């Protein structure tokens, strides 16, 4: 009979930042890698070392010491020093699906270029595992995973199992049942070693079906043990019933695979997301910690994936240079913020300041990159009128929709027409006179020396920076069309009428204010269904910390009904109508005051409901001036549906979750370390649905929702929660020790001052699968973009560039049209290592097959963008597909001068 083999795996779990800043971690990282390299070189036959599977750590080191590349590369190639497959140890539930894909792509790519990338989904400390990760892993050639958090022994008696993704894809999984630090402190003397053997190893054996055991030897920032080989020799002397060896995750997984084959044992099967806090905490409400930073991350992810990448791909297909390096820089800044403590924002204020700064740099780069791309395309369109607007559509089908834009408009009377001469409806929402800045600062883009002798009819006396809404029709898929400003004899410009009306409408909805409780009534104009008590604001106490929401022992809910209505404002124009109410909430100063029901602090909230022409999505804007800490604010819809399950988008699909967690009852008695709350994560949307209707909401803020109410007929979205401690002990939802540092105050997490969040809601007279809710969400976060060319713009506003000699692009152009497809596009981008275009899409339904119509030369590839995917499975629930095909070429390469 084969002896039990204990694989002792030296490693470190390396948080890039947490209660400390990344600068501190980097200084110690350099020292640690130097030390690890020395030990590995001294023990060429025995030692391995796992550097937390994060290639970014290797990149950080080589940024300072590039001369060490050769020695590191040899150790990595020999599989003794292990990095990858991750760029950073990302949390899988708080970030987007494309963020996970790029994290793995850049992580594998960097490690492979250094010699080798570990092909194991190693996740020692992230707060839960996404339900479709097996499919993502398999598409990168990763067939095994080692992780800790997200499942307990009531579901998993033994550590080894077969994990099935939401789509059914299988991978072999090992849970580290006692944490990545279980074997961190292996003693050195014989007496203590014998106790270690007697107490620690049987626990691992009891949780395993096989004779190969995984014993992690490491902890947070723990240095390598120089004497581990001698300790292993002592272990083998003291215990002749087992074999102890220094090992690696790859060696262990090879042994486990052999055990499974030889043992002919069927592994237990577990399907879907792993988010249980039974034996280890998963912090299910961390999705709303530092809502301001979560919002900044979510907005940039959506902007980068939905807008920037497709439009720079359009530019590339027309002849421009594809900005690989710039996009990689943006993504890597985002991925540094996606590391599991970083994106959780369960950090010190100084660390969160760094996260905010990285996001700003990445966002600025993304906006400027897109601006240059749109400018280069616009400047290459055959000139028709000197005052033009080029509207860009990043989605692969034609769109007619409302464009919100900030543009410079001249004084006088004018109108807008498209390239066919059709007049375009618009409304000016606000204007700021910037005449002096625009007309009298620096040089105009058309230098004055060329027009000094003649009067330019296009030079205005005044220029206004203006927020304008346009109704733009038929913008081609992955393309653009131009429209123009021309002088008009008509008097007056189109502006919305302002009044105190309490009702607005469009083709889809009629919405009115209910002054009895300061909520809204929504009427579906097509089905005539009426929904009362919509967009209710609910404030309650939060006694939690930066990891968990936790209700106070004595709470006090304050809702819209309790607030004072201080203002009503209605704006009605040609293409949109807005109803805004201002509410005055009186809140308790702190948790003690809330317990005493003593409210003294005013919180003013402006809630705006916006209906746009021909738009089935209601836009809701919530602007808050927050005066206090230790509370949570949510926006609640009364859906009229007694739900048994909720629906939310997840990683490349949608997931259906019960509104009652079966483990919630008696969770403490069952020994759970964290309450299994029904607060759940989402990507962009959450919904409830029955056979006849669906109510769905989209959010750019915290990716967090809950189905509440006596009949589970209310859908609640977290707007923000405010607290001032990194960690606390003995929370109602998380008893016992603190998860973070109890001495670290986080006053920035109070979120005092101005906050603003945007939502979208739709009420549909169809079941979820009969409709296209995910497509609506994609469109909501893929707004049309516009670039303005005007004779009076100066070099303070835009850098001077050479104007192309030949401007050959047409007024209207589209490169891709897949309007008949039911799959939802996740990304359109250029392939990283070839000239083709990548399009990734997913099935957005629960039980319905999806379909996609692409060019005939499209081939299906894996997420590495090179390996051909030969699978012929149907496009079923939670499946995604990645295609590669040519787009553009000589027939579209209108732009000859591309820099």
C-alpha positions in Angstrom: 0.0 0.0 0.0 1.3 3.4 -1.0 2.4 5.6 1.9 0.8 9.0 2.4 2.9 11.7 0.8 2.8 15.1 2.5 3.6 17.8 -0.1 5.1 20.7 1.8 4.7 23.7 -0.5 6.8 26.8 0.4 5.0 30.0 -0.6 4.1 33.5 0.4 0.7 35.2 0.1 1.7 38.6 -1.0 -0.9 41.4 -0.7 0.3 44.2 -2.9 -1.3 46.7 -0.4 -3.7 46.5 2.5 -3.3 48.3 5.8 0.1 49.2 4.3 0.8 50.9 1.0 2.3 49.3 -2.1 5.5 51.2 -1.7 6.2 49.4 1.5 5.3 46.1 0.0 7.5 46.7 -3.0 10.6 47.5 -0.8 10.1 44.2 1.0 9.2 42.3 -2.2 12.7 43.2 -3.6 14.4 41.9 -0.5 12.2 38.7 -0.4 12.9 37.8 -4.1 16.6 38.3 -3.5 16.5 36.0 -0.5 14.3 33.3 -2.3 16.7 33.3 -5.3 19.7 32.7 -3.0 18.0 29.8 -1.2 16.9 28.2 -4.5 20.4 28.4 -5.9 21.9 26.9 -2.8 19.4 24.0 -2.9 19.0 23.1 -6.6 17.6 19.6 -5.9 15.0 20.3 -3.2 13.5 23.7 -3.0 10.5 25.2 -4.9 8.8 28.5 -4.2 5.4 29.8 -5.1 5.1 33.6 -5.3 1.3 33.8 -4.9 0.7 33.1 -8.6 1.0 36.8 -9.3 3.1 37.8 -12.3 2.8 41.5 -11.4 5.2 40.9 -8.5 7.8 39.7 -10.9 7.2 42.7 -13.1 7.5 45.0 -10.1 10.9 43.5 -9.2 12.3 43.7 -12.7 11.3 47.3 -13.0 13.9 48.0 -10.4 16.5 45.3 -11.2 16.2 44.3 -14.9 19.7 42.9 -14.8 18.3 40.0 -12.6 16.1 38.8 -15.5 18.4 36.0 -16.6 18.8 34.4 -13.2 15.1 34.6 -12.5 14.2 33.3 -15.9 16.3 30.2 -15.4 14.6 29.4 -12.1 11.2 30.1 -13.6 11.9 27.9 -16.7 13.0 25.1 -14.4 9.7 25.4 -12.5 11.3 26.1 -9.2 10.1 29.7 -8.9 6.5 29.9 -9.8 4.5 32.9 -11.0 1.2 33.1 -12.9 -1.4 32.5 -14.1 -2.7 35.7 -12.5 -1.4 39.2 -13.0 -2.8 40.1 -9.6 -4.8 37.9 -7.2 -8.2 39.4 -8.2 -11.4 39.0 -6.4 -13.8 37.4 -8.8 -17.1 38.8 -7.6 -16.3 42.5 -7.4 -15.0 43.1 -10.9 -16.1 42.5 -14.5 -15.8 39.4 -16.6 -13.3 41.1 -19.0 -11.2 42.2 -16.1 -10.7 38.5 -15.1 -9.9 37.5 -18.7 -7.3 40.3 -19.0 -5.9 39.5 -15.6 -5.2 35.9 -16.7 -4.1 36.9 -20.1 -1.4 39.4 -18.9 -0.4 37.2 -16.0 0.2 34.1 -18.2 1.8 36.1 -21.0 4.3 37.8 -18.7 5.2 34.6 -16.8 5.6 32.6 -20.0 7.9 35.2 -21.5 10.0 34.7 -18.4 10.1 30.9 -18.9 6.9 29.4 -17.6 3.5 30.2 -16.2 1.9 27.9 -13.6 -1.3 26.5 -15.1 -3.2 26.1 -11.9 -6.0 28.5 -10.8 -4.4 29.3 -7.5 -6.6 31.5 -5.3 -5.5 31.2 -1.6 -7.4 34.1 -0.1 -9.9 35.7 -2.4 -13.4 36.2 -1.1 -15.4 33.5 -3.0 -15.1 31.9 -6.4 -17.1 33.0 -9.5 -19.6 30.5 -10.8 -18.3 30.4 -14.4 -14.6 30.3 -13.5 -14.2 26.7 -14.6 -15.1 27.7 -18.2 -12.8 30.7 -18.1 -9.9 28.5 -16.7 -10.4 25.8 -19.3 -10.3 28.3 -22.1 -6.8 29.3 -20.9 -5.8 25.7 -20.7 -6.1 25.6 -16.9 -7.6 22.4 -15.7 -7.0 22.5 -12.0 -7.6 24.9 -9.1 -6.4 25.3 -5.6 -8.3 27.6 -3.3 -9.5 28.3 0.2 -12.6 30.4 0.7 -16.2 29.9 -0.5 -17.2 26.4 0.6 -17.6 24.6 3.9 -17.5 21.0 5.1 -21.3 20.6 5.1 -21.1 20.7 1.3 -17.6 19.3 1.0 -16.6 16.6 3.4 -13.3 16.0 1.5 -11.0 18.5 0.0 -10.8 17.1 -3.6 -13.8 17.5 -5.9 -14.9 18.2 -9.4 -16.1 21.8 -9.8 -18.6 22.4 -12.5 -19.1 25.9 -13.8 -22.5 27.4 -14.3 -22.3 26.2 -17.9 -21.3 22.7 -16.9 -17.5 22.9 -17.7 -15.5 20.7 -15.3 -12.2 21.1 -13.6 -10.4 19.3 -10.8 -10.4 21.3 -7.5 -8.6 21.2 -4.2 -9.8 23.2 -1.3 -7.1 24.1 1.3 -9.5 23.4 4.1 -7.6 25.1 6.9 -6.2 28.0 5.0 -3.1 28.9 3.1 -1.2 29.4 6.4 -1.9 26.0 7.9 1.7 24.8 7.7 3.3 28.2 8.1 5.1 27.6 11.4 6.6 24.1 11.2 8.8 23.7 14.3 12.4 22.8 14.2 13.1 20.6 17.3 12.1 17.0 17.4 9.7 17.3 20.3 7.6 20.0 18.7 7.9 18.3 15.3 6.3 15.1 16.8 3.4 17.2 18.2 3.1 18.8 14.8 2.8 15.4 13.1 0.3 14.1 15.7 -2.0 17.2 15.6 -1.7 18.6 12.1 -1.3 15.8 9.6 -4.3 13.6 10.7 -6.6 16.6 10.1 -5.5 16.8 6.5 -5.9 13.0 6.1 -9.4 13.2 7.5 -10.3 15.8 4.8 -8.8 13.8 1.9 -9.8 10.8 -0.1 -6.2 10.2 -1.3 -2.7 9.5 -0.1 -1.2 12.8 -1.5 -1.7 15.7 0.9 -1.2 19.4 0.3 0.5 21.3 3.2 1.1 25.0 2.5 4.2 26.4 4.2 3.7 30.1 4.1 1.7 33.2 5.2 1.3 36.9 4.4 4.7 38.3 3.4 6.4 35.3 5.2 10.0 34.8 4.2 11.4 31.6 2.9 12.5 29.0 5.5 16.3 28.4 4.9 16.2 25.2 6.9 13.1 23.5 5.4 15.1 20.7 3.9 16.6 19.8 7.3 13.1 20.0 8.9 11.8 17.6 6.2 14.6 15.2 6.9 13.6 15.2 10.6 9.9 14.7 9.7 10.8 11.6 7.7 13.0 10.3 10.6 10.2 10.8 13.2 7.3 9.5 11.0 8.1 6.4 8.9 4.4 5.8 8.1 4.4 8.8 5.7 6.7 10.5 3.2 7.4 14.2 3.5 8.8 16.2 0.7 9.3 19.8 -0.4 6.9 20.2 -3.3 5.1 22.6 -5.6 1.4 23.0 -6.6 2.3 21.5 -10.0 4.0 18.4 -8.5 1.1 17.9 -6.1 -1.5 18.2 -8.8 0.3 15.7 -11.0 0.3 13.3 -8.0 -3.4 13.9 -7.3 -4.3 13.3 -10.9 -2.4 10.0 -10.8 -4.2 9.1 -7.5 -7.6 9.8 -9.1 -6.8 7.5 -12.0 -5.3 4.7 -10.0 -8.0 4.9 -7.2 -10.8 4.9 -9.8 -12.8 7.1 -7.5 -15.4 9.5 -8.7 -14.9 12.9 -7.2 -17.9 14.6 -5.6 -19.4 17.2 -7.9 -20.3 20.8 -6.9 -21.7 23.3 -9.4 -21.8 27.1 -9.6 -20.4 29.9 -7.5 -18.7 29.2 -4.2 -19.7 32.0 -1.8 -20.5 30.3 1.5 -19.0 31.7 4.7 -19.2 28.5 6.7 -15.6 27.7 7.5 -14.0 30.9 6.1 -15.3 34.4 5.7 -16.3 35.6 2.2 -17.5 39.1 3.2 -20.6 39.2 1.1 -21.2 42.9 1.6 -17.7 44.1 0.8 -19.1 45.0 -2.6 -20.4 48.3 -1.1 -17.3 49.3 0.9 -16.0 52.7 -0.4 -18.8 53.1 -2.9 -17.0 56.0 -4.5 -14.0 53.8 -5.4 -16.2 50.9 -6.5 -18.1 53.3 -8.8 -14.8 54.7 -10.3 -13.7 51.1 -11.0 -17.0 50.0 -12.5 -17.3 53.1 -14.7 -13.7 52.7 -16.1 -14.2 49.0 -16.7 -17.4 49.7 -18.7 -15.9 52.6 -20.5 -12.7 50.7 -21.5 -14.5 47.5 -22.6 -17.7 48.9 -24.1 -16.4 52.1 -25.7 -12.7 52.6 -25.9 -11.5 49.2 -27.1 -14.2 48.8 -29.9 -13.6 52.4 -31.2 -9.8 52.1 -31.3 -10.4 48.8 -33.1 -12.6 50.8 -35.6 -9.7 53.2 -36.0 -7.2 50.3 -36.5 -9.5 48.8 -39.2 -9.5 52.2 -41.0 -5.7 52.4 -41.0 -4.8 53.8 -37.6 -2.1 52.3 -35.3 -3.6 50.0 -32.6 -2.5 51.3 -29.2 -1.5 47.9 -27.6 1.0 49.4 -25.2 -1.3 52.2 -24.0 -4.2 49.7 -23.5 -1.9 47.3 -21.6 -0.9 50.2 -19.3 -4.5 51.1 -18.6 -5.5 47.5 -18.0 -2.6 46.8 -15.6 -3.4 49.9 -13.6 -6.9 48.6 -13.3 -5.7 45.1 -12.4 -3.5 46.4 -9.7 -6.7 47.9 -8.2 -8.5 44.6 -8.7 -6.2 42.7 -6.3 -8.5 41.2 -3.6 -7.8 43.7 -0.8 -7.5 46.6 -3.2 -10.8 46.1 -4.9 -12.4 45.3 -1.6 -11.2 48.7 -0.4 -10.8 47.2 3.0 -7.7 49.1 3.4 -6.1 52.1 5.2 -7.1 55.5 3.8 -3.6 56.1 2.5 -3.8 52.8 0.5 -7.3 53.7 -0.9 -5.8 57.1 -1.8 -3.3 55.3 -4.0 -6.0 53.2 -5.5 -8.0 56.3 -6.4 -4.9 57.9 -7.9 -4.2 54.8 -10.1 -7.8 54.8 -11.3 -7.6 58.5 -12.2 -4.4 58.0 -14.2 -5.9 55.0 -16.0 -9.2 56.8 -16.7 -7.4 59.9 -18.0 -5.3 57.8 -20.3 -8.4 56.0 -21.6 -10.3 59.2 -22.2 -7.4 60.8 -24.0 -6.7 57.7 -26.1 -10.3 57.7 -27.3 -10.3 61.5 -27.9 -7.2 61.1 -30.2 -8.8 58.1 -32.0 -12.0 60.0 -32.7 -10.1 63.1 -33.7 -7.9 61.1 -36.2 -11.0 59.5 -37.8 -13.0 62.8 -37.9 -10.1 64.7 -39.5 -9.9 62.1 -42.2 -13.6 62.4 -43.2 -14.1 64.1 -46.5 -14.9 67.8 -45.6 -18.5 68.8 -46.1 -19.1 71.7 -43.6 -16.5 73.3 -41.3 -18.6 72.8 -38.2 -19.1 69.0 -37.8 -19.9 66.4 -35.2 -18.9 62.8 -35.7 -21.0 60.4 -33.7 -19.4 57.0 -32.9 -21.2 53.7 -32.2 -19.1 51.0 -30.4 -21.7 48.3 -30.7 -21.9 45.9 -33.7 -25.3 46.9 -34.9 -27.1 50.1 -36.0 -28.5 52.3 -33.3 -31.0 55.1 -33.0 -30.8 56.7 -29.6 -30.3 59.8 -27.5 -26.8 61.2 -27.3 -25.8 63.2 -24.2 -22.8 65.4 -25.1 -20.8 68.4 -23.8 -19.9 70.5 -26.8 -18.9 74.1 -27.7 -21.7 76.0 -29.3 -21.6 79.5 -30.9 -24.0 82.4 -30.3 -26.7 83.1 -32.8 -29.4 80.9 -34.4 -28.5 77.6 -35.8 -29.8 74.1 -36.4 -28.3 70.6 -36.8 -28.6 68.4 -39.9 -27.2 65.0 -40.9 -25.3 64.2 -44.1 -28.6 63.6 -45.9 -29.9 67.0 -45.0 -32.4 65.8 -42.3 -32.8 68.1 -39.4 -31.8 66.6 -36.0 -33.8 67.1 -32.8 -31.9 68.5 -29.9 -32.3 70.2 -26.6 -29.8 72.4 -24.7 -29.9 71.5 -21.0 -27.2 74.0 -19.7 -24.6 76.4 -21.0 -21.6 78.2 -19.6 -20.1 81.2 -21.4 -16.4 80.4 -22.2 -15.9 83.0 -24.9 -12.8 84.5 -23.4 -11.1 81.1 -22.9 -12.1 79.7 -26.3 -11.7 82.8 -28.5 -8.8 84.7 -26.8 -6.5 82.1 -25.4 -3.6 80.6 -27.3 -3.7 79.8 -31.0 -6.7 78.5 -32.9 -6.3 75.2 -34.5 -6.6 77.1 -37.8 -3.7 79.5 -37.3 -4.6 83.2 -37.4 -2.0 84.0 -40.0 -4.1 82.2 -42.7 -7.3 84.2 -42.0 -6.1 87.6 -40.9 -7.0 89.3 -44.2 -10.6 88.2 -44.5 -13.6 87.9 -42.2 -14.4 84.3 -41.2 -18.2 83.8 -41.2 -17.7 80.9 -38.8 -16.0 82.9 -36.1 -18.6 83.7 -33.4 -18.7 86.5 -30.9 -19.5 84.2 -28.1 -18.9 80.5 -27.4 -20.8 78.4 -24.8 -19.7 75.1 -23.3 -23.1 73.3 -23.5 -24.7 70.1 -22.3 -26.9 69.0 -25.2 -29.1 66.0 -25.9 -29.4 64.9 -29.6 -31.7 62.3 -31.1 -29.3 60.5 -33.4 -30.7 58.1 -36.0 -29.1 55.1 -37.7 -25.5 55.2 -36.5 -24.0 52.1 -38.2 -22.7 49.2 -36.2 -19.0 49.6 -35.2 -19.0 52.8 -37.1 -19.9 56.5 -37.2 -21.9 59.1 -39.0 -21.5 62.9 -39.2 -23.9 65.7 -38.6 -23.4 69.4 -38.9 -24.2 72.8 -37.3 -25.4 75.3 -39.9 -26.8 78.9 -39.5 -30.6 79.2 -39.2 -33.1 82.0 -39.7 -35.3 80.6 -36.9 -35.4 82.6 -33.7 -34.5 80.8 -30.5 -32.8 77.5 -29.7 -34.4 74.3 -28.5 -34.5 74.2 -24.7 -36.6 72.2 -22.3 -39.5 73.9 -20.5 -39.1 74.1 -16.7 -42.1 73.8 -14.5 -43.4 72.1 -11.3 -45.3 69.4 -13.2 -45.4 66.1 -11.3 -45.7 63.8 -14.3 -43.4 62.9 -17.2 -43.7 60.4 -20.1 -42.3 58.8 -23.2 -43.4 56.0 -25.5 -42.7 53.4 -22.8 -43.7 54.9 -19.5 -45.7 57.5 -17.7 -44.2 58.4 -14.3 -45.7 60.6 -11.6 -44.8 61.6 -8.1 -46.7 60.2 -5.2 -46.5 63.1 -2.7 -47.9 60.9 0.2 -44.7 59.0 0.5 -42.3 60.8 -1.9 -42.0 57.8 -4.2 -43.0 57.4 -7.9 -45.7 55.6 -9.8 -44.6 54.0 -13.0 -47.1 53.0 -15.7 -46.0 50.7 -18.4 -47.7 52.4 -21.4 -47.7 49.2 -23.5 -49.0 46.7 -21.0 -50.9 49.3 -18.9 -49.4 47.7 -15.8 -49.0 50.2 -12.9 -46.1 50.0 -10.4 -46.6 52.0 -7.2 -43.9 53.0 -4.6 -40.9 53.0 -7.0 -37.5 54.5 -6.3 -38.0 54.7 -2.5 -34.9 55.7 -0.6 -34.2 53.7 2.6 -31.6 54.7 5.2 -30.6 52.5 8.1 -27.7 52.0 10.5 -24.5 50.2 9.7 -22.5 48.9 12.6 -20.1 47.1 10.3 -16.6 47.8 9.1 -14.7 47.9 5.8 -15.4 44.2 5.2 -19.0 43.7 6.2 -22.3 45.5 6.6 -23.8 44.7 9.9 -27.1 46.0 11.3 -27.0 47.6 14.7 -28.6 45.8 17.6 -31.3 48.5 17.6 -31.9 50.0 14.2 -34.1 52.8 12.9 -35.1 52.9 9.2 -35.8 56.3 7.7 -37.3 56.3 4.2 -38.6 58.7 1.6 -41.9 58.8 3.4 -40.2 60.2 6.5 -38.3 62.9 4.5 -39.5 66.4 3.8 -40.2 67.3 0.1 -38.6 70.7 -0.4 -38.6 71.1 -4.2 -40.1 69.7 -7.4 -38.7 70.5 -10.8 -39.8 69.2 -14.2 -37.9 69.7 -17.5 -39.7 68.7 -20.7 -38.1 69.0 -24.1 -38.3 67.5 -27.6 -36.4 64.3 -26.7 -36.4 63.9 -23.0 -38.4 64.7 -19.9 -37.0 64.9 -16.3 -38.7 65.0 -13.0 -36.5 65.9 -10.0 -37.4 66.0 -6.4 -35.3 67.3 -3.5 -35.8 65.5 -0.2 -34.5 66.6 3.2 -33.7 63.6 5.5 -33.0 64.2 9.2 -30.6 61.5 10.3 -29.0 60.5 13.6 -25.5 61.7 14.3 -24.2 58.2 15.1 -25.4 54.8 16.1 -26.1 55.8 19.7 -28.4 58.6 18.5 -30.0 56.1 16.0 -30.7 53.7 18.9 -32.3 56.6 20.8 -34.2 57.8 17.7 -32.6 61.2 17.9 -32.2 62.7 14.5 -30.4 66.1 14.1 -28.4 66.1 10.9 -29.8 67.1 7.5 -29.1 65.0 4.4 -30.3 66.6 1.2 -31.0 64.2 -1.7 -31.8 65.2 -5.3 -33.5 62.3 -7.1 -34.0 62.7 -10.8 -36.0 60.5 -13.0 -35.2 60.8 -16.7 -37.2 59.5 -19.7 -35.6 59.7 -23.1 -37.4 59.4 -26.4 -37.8 55.8 -27.6 -35.8 54.5 -24.7 -37.2 51.6 -22.7 -34.7 52.3 -19.8 -35.6 54.8 -17.1 -32.6 56.7 -15.9 -32.5 57.6 -12.2 -29.8 59.9 -10.8 -29.3 60.2 -7.0 -27.3 63.1 -5.8 -26.5 63.1 -2.0 -24.9 65.5 0.4 -23.9 63.0 3.1 -23.4 64.5 6.6 -22.8 61.4 8.8 -21.2 58.0 9.1 -22.4 54.5 10.2 -25.4 54.2 7.9 -26.4 52.6 4.6 -28.6 54.1 1.9 -30.5 51.9 -0.6 -32.8 52.5 -3.6 -35.8 50.2 -3.6 -38.3 49.1 -6.2 -41.6 47.4 -5.4 -41.8 45.0 -8.3 -45.3 43.4 -7.9 -43.6 40.0 -8.2 -43.5 37.6 -5.3 -40.1 36.2 -6.1 -38.6 32.9 -5.1 -35.4 33.7 -7.0 -33.5 36.7 -8.2 -31.6 37.0 -11.4 -28.2 38.8 -11.8 -25.6 38.9 -14.5 -22.4 37.1 -13.5 -19.3 36.0 -15.4 -20.4 35.6 -19.0 -24.0 34.9 -18.2 -26.7 35.2 -15.7 -27.2 33.4 -12.4 -30.4 32.6 -10.6 -30.2 32.8 -6.8 -32.9 31.9 -4.1 -34.2 34.8 -2.2 -33.8 32.8 1.1 -30.5 31.1 1.8 -31.3 27.7 3.2 -28.4 28.0 5.6 -29.4 31.3 7.1 -31.7 29.7 9.7 -29.6 28.7 12.8 -26.3 29.7 11.1 -24.6 30.3 14.4 -25.7 26.9 15.8 -24.4 25.3 12.7 -21.0 26.8 13.3 -20.9 29.2 10.4 -18.2 31.9 10.8 -20.3 34.5 8.8 -24.0 34.9 8.3 -25.1 33.6 4.9 -26.9 36.8 3.9 -29.0 37.3 0.8 -27.0 40.4 -0.1 -25.5 39.3 -3.4 -23.1 40.5 -6.1 -23.8 41.5 -9.7 -21.9 42.7 -12.8 -24.3 45.4 -14.0 -27.9 44.2 -13.5 -30.2 42.5 -11.1 -33.9 41.5 -11.8 -36.9 39.6 -10.6 -39.2 37.9 -13.1 -42.2 35.7 -13.5 -44.0 34.3 -16.6 -45.6 37.6 -17.5 -43.2 40.4 -16.5 -39.7 41.4 -15.5 -38.4 44.3 -13.4 -34.7 44.9 -13.7 -32.2 47.5 -12.5 -28.7 48.6 -13.7 -26.2 50.3 -11.5 -22.8 52.0 -11.9 -22.2 52.1 -8.2 -21.7 49.2 -5.7 -22.3 45.8 -7.4 -24.7 44.8 -4.6 -28.4 44.0 -4.4 -30.9 42.1 -2.3 -34.5 41.0 -2.7 -36.4 42.1 0.4 -40.0 42.5 1.8 -42.5 40.3 3.5 -43.4 38.8 0.1 -40.0 39.2 -1.4 -41.4 41.6 -3.9 -38.9 44.4 -3.5 -35.6 44.8 -5.2 -33.0 46.8 -3.2 -29.8 48.3 -4.7 -27.2 49.6 -2.3 -26.3 53.2 -3.1 -23.5 53.5 -0.5 -22.7 52.6 3.1 -20.5 54.7 5.4 -18.2 53.7 8.3 -15.0 54.7 9.9 -13.1 51.6 11.0 -11.1 49.1 8.9 -11.9 46.3 11.2 -14.3 45.6 14.2 -14.8 42.6 16.4 -18.1 40.7 17.1 -20.4 42.0 14.4 -23.9 40.6 14.3 -23.3 39.1 10.9 -19.7 38.2 11.6 -19.0 37.3 15.2 -15.5 36.9 16.7 -12.2 38.4 15.6 -11.9 41.4 13.3 -11.1 40.8 9.7 -9.0 43.9 9.4 -6.9 46.0 11.7 -8.9 47.2 14.7 -6.6 50.1 15.3 -6.8 51.6 11.8 -9.3 54.4 11.5 -10.6 55.1 8.1 -12.3 58.5 8.1 -12.4 58.7 4.3 -14.8 55.8 4.4 -17.4 58.0 6.0 -18.0 59.4 2.5 -18.9 62.8 3.8 -20.0 65.4 1.3 -21.2 65.1 -2.3 -21.9 61.8 -3.9 -23.8 60.9 -7.1 -24.9 57.6 -8.5 -26.7 56.6 -11.7 -29.2 53.8 -12.2 -31.3 52.4 -15.0 -34.6 50.6 -14.6 -36.9 48.8 -17.0 -40.3 47.3 -16.5 -41.1 44.7 -19.1 -44.3 42.7 -19.9 -42.3 39.5 -20.7 -40.4 36.9 -18.7 -36.6 37.3 -18.5 -35.9 34.7 -21.2 -38.5 36.2 -23.6 -36.8 39.5 -23.4 -33.2 40.9 -23.9 -32.4 42.5 -20.6 -28.7 41.9 -20.8 -28.6 43.6 -24.2 -30.4 46.7 -22.7 -27.8 46.8 -19.9 -24.9 46.6 -22.5 -26.5 49.5 -24.4 -27.0 51.5 -21.2 -23.3 51.3 -20.6 -22.2 51.8 -24.2 -23.2 55.3 -24.9 -22.7 57.0 -28.3 -19.6 59.2 -28.4 -19.1 62.4 -30.3 -16.2 64.4 -31.6 -16.6 68.1 -32.5 -14.7 69.9 -35.2 -15.2 73.7 -35.1 -13.1 76.5 -36.6 -12.8 78.4 -33.3 -11.3 75.7 -31.1 -7.9 76.5 -29.8 -4.7 74.7 -28.8 -5.6 75.0 -25.1 -8.6 72.8 -25.7 -6.9 70.4 -28.2 -3.3 70.0 -29.1 -2.4 71.2 -32.6 -1.9 68.4 -35.1 -1.1 68.3 -38.8 -4.3 68.0 -40.8 -4.2 65.1 -43.3 -3.6 66.1 -46.9 -6.1 63.6 -48.2 -9.4 63.2 -46.3 -11.1 60.2 -47.9 -13.4 58.7 -45.3 -17.1 58.8 -46.1 -19.6 60.8 -44.0 -21.1 57.5 -42.7 -19.5 54.1 -42.3 -20.0 50.9 -40.4 -17.8 47.8 -40.3 -19.9 45.2 -38.4 -23.7 44.5 -38.3 -25.0 41.6 -36.2 -28.4 42.9 -35.4 -30.1 39.5 -35.7 -28.0 37.9 -33.0 -29.3 37.2 -29.5 -25.9 36.7 -27.8 -24.6 39.8 -26.0 -21.2 41.1 -27.0 -18.7 41.3 -24.2 -15.7 42.8 -26.1 -14.5 43.9 -29.5 -10.8 44.4 -29.7 -7.7 43.7 -31.9 -6.0 40.4 -31.2 -2.9 40.8 -29.0 -0.5 38.9 -31.3 -2.1 39.0 -34.8 -3.9 41.4 -37.2 -7.3 39.9 -36.7 -10.2 41.2 -34.6 -11.4 39.5 -31.4 -15.2 39.5 -30.6 -16.3 37.7 -27.5 -20.0 37.1 -26.7 -22.1 35.2 -24.2 -25.5 33.7 -23.7 -27.6 36.1 -21.7 -30.5 33.8 -20.9 -31.4 31.3 -18.2 -32.7 28.5 -20.4 -32.7 29.7 -23.9 -30.1 29.0 -26.6 -28.3 32.1 -28.0 -27.0 32.7 -31.5 -24.5 35.0 -33.1 -24.1 36.0 -36.8 -20.5 36.8 -37.7 -18.5 37.1 -40.9 -17.9 33.7 -42.7 -14.2 33.7 -42.0 -14.7 33.9 -38.2 -13.0 31.1 -36.3 -13.6 30.2 -32.7 -10.6 30.5 -30.4 -9.8 30.1 -26.7 -9.2 33.1 -24.4 -5.5 32.9 -25.3 -6.6 34.2 -28.7 -4.5 31.6 -30.6 -5.7 28.1 -29.7 -8.6 27.1 -32.0 -11.6 26.0 -30.0 -12.9 22.9 -31.8 -15.9 22.3 -29.4 -19.3 22.0 -31.1 -21.4 22.5 -28.0 -24.6 24.5 -28.3 -24.6 28.1 -27.2 -26.4 27.3 -24.0 -26.8 28.9 -20.6 -23.6 30.7 -19.4 -21.6 29.7 -22.4 -19.3 32.3 -23.9 -17.5 32.2 -27.3 -14.5 34.1 -28.6 -14.1 34.6 -32.3 -11.2 35.9 -34.4 -11.7 37.3 -37.9 -10.4 39.9 -40.3 -12.1 43.3 -40.3 -11.1 46.2 -42.5 -8.0 45.6 -44.7 -7.1 47.5 -47.8 -10.6 48.3 -48.8 -11.1 50.3 -45.6 -7.6 51.6 -45.0 -8.6 55.2 -45.8 -6.2 56.7 -43.3 -2.7 56.8 -44.7 -1.0 58.9 -42.1 -1.4 57.0 -38.8 0.9 57.9 -35.9 
